[in-house]
Amino acid sequence: MQHILRNAHIPVDALQRAIDVEACHEYYRMRLKFVCVLSPVLTPCYRGSSGCLMAVLLLLLMLPTLLNGQPLTTAALVGEDVTLSYDLKLSKDLTETPLRCYTDKMYQTDDFVYYKEKRLLDNYKLLNPAYRGRTRLSDEDLKRGIVSLRLYNVTRADEGKYYFMLPLESKEYTIQLLVGAVSSATITQEKHPDCCGLVLRCESVGWYPRPQLSWWTDGGRRLPAVTMNTTRDPTGLYTISSTVVVESGQGAGNYTCRVHQERFNQTREAEIALHEGQFPVLPPHLSHHWLWVPALLIFIGALVVVWVVIAHRKKKLPIV
């Protein structure tokens, strides 16, 4: 509600006329739309009805949406530059028109993202320190009635709603900025301690929102991950890591770690090529001992068969 009070510049006489739906003028289409729609709802208040309180509560709930409408949405990745642009369809030069822009995090402050007022000598002092030197307003677009604010080197903290005000034109609008972060992936390898294979580990640091990780062979077959861990740092960025075991019997080839983030449709991949010489080989003395394993299994199997036969014969002996 505070940003609405901060933006409101509705003449009292215009509010009076707006009670009649037919009296709503195109000039007030965005500012007085909520009055035209809710005037029947507020009728109980004029009549002193007990439903007045409910009508007021309904008004408070619907006011932000009706006044500002659905905000435009734009997206950017950390480190990129983004333009917050809106065509006011005024067909006039707005170069000399005062303009104010602030975010939903500046309700309780006197800070602004951008402030342009001809009568003020130093608008720079009114800017929030985090935005100083990072914004530029397009003069070419202003001449065509379009407000385009360029925001440089986007950070995670820039995500949120941006409110733009043009007091002299009785115009205001909202743009929702979504900020994502992506990072490259890296693969490392090491010998498996318990078998004749390799352990591949993939890690990617600095994602937002939370990504997904998967392993693939060069033939397009997905490999089951042995471990999958995701952590989040104090700045809100995610780190994801995973391991997979490639046994010597799977053969050489290329193995891909793929990290994907759905909202911003971003994918990063890392690939590693394995050949037979990289897989660990058992020492000669261990290889010699492994030759006894089949013979030992056959011997144990034979003992089991003999024991079963002897037990079966004993059951058939007559009792004296």
C-alpha positions in Angstrom: 0.0 0.0 0.0 2.9 2.4 0.7 4.0 2.6 -2.9 0.4 3.4 -3.9 0.3 6.3 -1.5 3.6 7.4 -2.7 2.5 7.5 -6.3 -1.1 8.8 -5.8 -1.9 12.2 -7.4 -5.6 11.8 -8.2 -7.6 15.1 -8.2 -10.6 15.1 -5.8 -13.0 16.3 -8.5 -12.0 13.5 -10.8 -12.7 11.0 -8.0 -16.2 12.5 -7.7 -16.9 12.1 -11.4 -15.5 8.5 -11.4 -18.4 7.3 -9.2 -20.4 7.2 -12.3 -19.0 4.5 -14.6 -20.0 6.4 -17.7 -18.0 9.5 -16.6 -14.6 7.7 -16.6 -12.5 9.5 -19.1 -9.7 7.9 -21.1 -7.3 10.3 -19.5 -7.9 8.6 -16.1 -8.1 5.0 -17.5 -5.3 3.6 -15.3 -5.6 5.9 -12.3 -9.4 5.8 -11.9 -10.2 2.4 -13.1 -10.3 1.0 -9.6 -12.9 3.7 -8.6 -15.2 2.8 -11.5 -15.0 -0.9 -10.8 -15.5 -0.6 -7.0 -18.0 2.2 -6.8 -20.9 -0.4 -6.6 -19.0 -2.2 -3.8 -18.7 1.0 -1.8 -22.4 1.8 -2.0 -23.0 0.2 1.5 -20.7 2.8 3.0 -22.9 5.6 1.6 -26.0 4.1 3.0 -24.5 3.4 6.4 -24.9 -0.4 5.9 -23.1 -2.9 8.1 -21.4 -4.2 5.0 -19.2 -1.1 4.8 -16.3 -2.7 6.7 -16.3 -5.6 4.3 -16.4 -3.3 1.3 -13.4 -1.3 2.6 -11.4 -4.5 3.2 -12.2 -5.6 -0.3 -11.0 -2.3 -1.7 -7.7 -2.5 0.2 -7.1 -6.0 -1.2 -7.9 -5.1 -4.8 -6.4 -1.6 -4.9 -2.8 -2.5 -5.7 -3.8 -4.7 -8.7 -6.4 -2.3 -10.1 -4.3 0.8 -9.7 -1.0 -0.6 -11.1 -2.3 -3.4 -13.3 -0.2 -6.5 -14.0 3.5 -5.5 -14.0 5.6 -6.1 -17.1 8.3 -8.8 -16.5 11.8 -8.8 -17.8 14.7 -11.1 -17.0 18.5 -10.8 -16.8 21.5 -12.8 -15.7 24.0 -11.6 -13.1 26.7 -9.5 -14.7 24.5 -8.6 -17.7 23.0 -5.2 -18.6 19.2 -4.9 -18.8 16.8 -2.3 -20.1 13.6 -1.6 -18.2 11.4 -0.1 -20.9 7.8 0.9 -21.2 5.9 2.7 -24.1 3.6 5.3 -22.6 1.9 5.9 -26.0 1.9 9.6 -25.4 3.3 10.6 -28.8 5.2 13.5 -27.2 8.7 14.4 -26.1 9.3 13.5 -22.5 12.9 14.8 -22.3 12.0 17.6 -19.9 9.4 15.6 -17.9 10.3 14.7 -14.3 10.8 11.0 -13.7 11.2 9.0 -10.6 12.0 5.3 -10.2 12.3 3.2 -7.0 12.0 -0.4 -6.0 9.8 -2.3 -3.6 12.7 -2.3 -1.1 12.8 1.5 -0.8 9.3 2.0 0.7 10.7 3.3 4.0 13.5 5.4 2.5 13.9 8.5 0.4 16.2 6.7 -2.0 15.6 6.2 -5.7 16.9 4.1 -8.5 16.7 7.1 -10.8 15.5 10.6 -10.2 15.2 13.4 -12.8 13.9 16.7 -11.7 14.9 19.8 -13.6 14.4 22.2 -10.7 16.9 20.2 -8.5 20.6 20.9 -9.0 21.9 17.5 -7.8 19.6 14.6 -8.4 22.5 12.2 -7.9 22.4 12.6 -4.1 18.9 11.1 -4.1 20.0 7.9 -5.7 20.5 4.7 -3.6 24.2 4.1 -3.3 23.8 0.6 -4.9 22.5 2.2 -8.1 24.8 5.2 -8.5 26.7 5.1 -11.7 24.8 2.0 -12.9 21.8 3.6 -14.6 21.2 5.6 -17.8 18.0 7.0 -19.3 17.7 6.9 -23.1 17.1 10.4 -24.4 16.3 9.1 -27.8 13.4 7.0 -26.4 12.1 9.8 -24.3 11.6 11.9 -27.4 9.3 9.2 -28.7 7.3 8.9 -25.4 9.1 5.7 -24.3 10.8 5.4 -20.9 13.9 3.2 -21.2 16.1 2.9 -18.1 19.4 0.9 -18.7 20.7 -0.9 -15.6 24.3 -2.0 -15.9 26.1 -5.0 -14.3 23.0 -6.7 -12.8 23.4 -8.3 -9.4 21.2 -10.7 -7.4 20.1 -7.9 -5.2 18.5 -6.1 -8.1 15.7 -8.5 -8.4 12.3 -7.1 -7.5 9.6 -4.6 -8.7 10.6 -1.3 -10.1 8.0 1.6 -9.9 8.2 4.4 -12.4 6.4 7.8 -11.9 5.8 10.7 -14.3 3.8 13.1 -12.0 3.2 15.7 -14.7 1.8 13.2 -17.1 -0.3 11.4 -14.4 1.4 8.1 -15.4 2.9 5.3 -13.4 3.8 1.7 -14.2 5.6 -1.3 -12.7 8.2 -3.6 -14.1 9.2 -6.9 -12.4 12.9 -7.8 -12.8 13.8 -11.4 -12.5 17.6 -12.1 -12.0 19.3 -15.4 -12.6 22.8 -16.6 -12.2 24.7 -19.3 -14.2 28.2 -20.8 -13.9 30.4 -23.2 -15.7 30.9 -26.8 -14.7 34.1 -28.8 -14.1 34.8 -32.5 -14.0 37.6 -34.2 -12.0 38.4 -37.9 -11.8 40.0 -40.3 -9.3 40.5 -44.0 -8.8 37.7 -45.9 -7.1 39.0 -47.4 -3.8 37.0 -50.6 -4.0 36.9 -51.6 -7.7 38.6 -51.4 -11.0 36.9 -48.1 -12.0 37.0 -44.4 -11.9 35.0 -41.9 -9.9 34.0 -38.8 -11.8 33.0 -35.7 -9.9 31.2 -32.7 -11.4 30.8 -29.3 -9.6 29.2 -26.0 -10.6 29.3 -22.9 -8.3 27.0 -19.8 -8.5 23.5 -20.7 -9.8 20.1 -19.1 -9.2 17.5 -20.4 -9.1 18.4 -24.0 -8.1 19.7 -26.0 -11.0 19.5 -29.8 -11.9 22.5 -32.0 -12.7 22.7 -35.1 -14.8 25.3 -37.5 -16.3 25.3 -38.7 -19.9 27.4 -41.0 -22.1 28.4 -40.1 -25.7 25.7 -42.5 -26.8 22.9 -40.4 -25.1 22.4 -42.8 -22.2 21.8 -41.3 -18.8 24.0 -42.6 -15.9 22.7 -43.0 -12.4 24.5 -40.6 -10.0 26.1 -42.1 -6.9 25.9 -38.8 -4.9 24.0 -35.5 -5.5 24.5 -32.5 -3.2 23.2 -28.9 -3.4 24.2 -26.1 -1.0 23.3 -22.4 -0.9 25.6 -19.6 0.2 24.7 -16.4 2.1 24.1 -14.5 -1.1 21.5 -17.0 -2.3 23.6 -18.7 -5.0 23.5 -22.4 -5.3 26.4 -24.9 -5.6 25.6 -28.3 -7.0 28.0 -31.3 -7.2 27.6 -35.0 -8.1 29.7 -38.2 -8.5 29.3 -41.2 -10.8 31.3 -44.4 -11.0 32.6 -45.6 -14.4 33.8 -49.2 -14.2 36.4 -50.6 -16.6 33.8 -52.9 -18.2 31.8 -49.9 -19.4 34.6 -49.1 -21.8 36.2 -45.9 -22.9 34.3 -42.9 -24.3 33.1 -39.4 -23.6 31.1 -38.6 -20.4 29.1 -35.4 -20.0 28.0 -33.5 -16.9 25.0 -31.3 -17.7 23.7 -28.6 -15.4 20.4 -27.1 -16.4 18.2 -24.3 -14.9 14.6 -24.3 -16.0 13.3 -20.7 -15.4 16.0 -19.0 -17.5 16.5 -22.0 -19.8 20.2 -22.0 -19.2 22.5 -25.1 -19.6 26.2 -25.6 -19.0 28.1 -28.7 -19.8 31.5 -30.2 -19.0 32.9 -33.3 -20.9 35.7 -35.7 -20.1 37.2 -38.3 -22.4 38.2 -41.7 -20.9 40.4 -44.3 -22.5 41.3 -47.8 -21.4 44.7 -46.8 -20.1 43.2 -44.5 -17.5 41.4 -47.4 -15.7 43.4 -48.9 -12.8 44.8 -52.4 -13.3 45.3 -54.9 -10.4 48.9 -55.7 -9.4 50.3 -59.0 -10.6 50.2 -60.7 -7.2 46.5 -59.7 -6.8 45.7 -60.9 -10.3 47.3 -64.3 -9.5 45.2 -64.7 -6.4 42.0 -63.9 -8.3 42.6 -67.1 -10.3 41.8 -69.2 -7.2 38.3 -67.6 -6.8 36.5 -69.7 -9.5 38.1 -72.9 -8.3 37.2 -72.1 -4.7 33.6 -71.5 -5.6 33.4 -74.8 -7.5 34.9 -76.7 -4.6 32.3 -75.2 -2.2 29.5 -76.0 -4.5 30.7 -79.6 -4.7 30.8 -79.9 -0.9 27.2 -78.6 -0.7 26.0 -81.2 -3.3 27.7 -84.1 -1.4 26.2 -82.9 1.9 22.7 -82.8 0.4 23.1 -86.3 -1.1 24.3 -87.8 2.2 21.5 -86.2 4.1 18.9 -87.5 1.7 20.2 -91.1 1.9 20.1 -91.0 5.7 16.4 -90.1 5.7 15.7 -93.3 3.6 17.5 -95.7 6.0 15.1 -98.0 8.0 14.7 -97.5 11.7 15.9 -100.5 13.8 
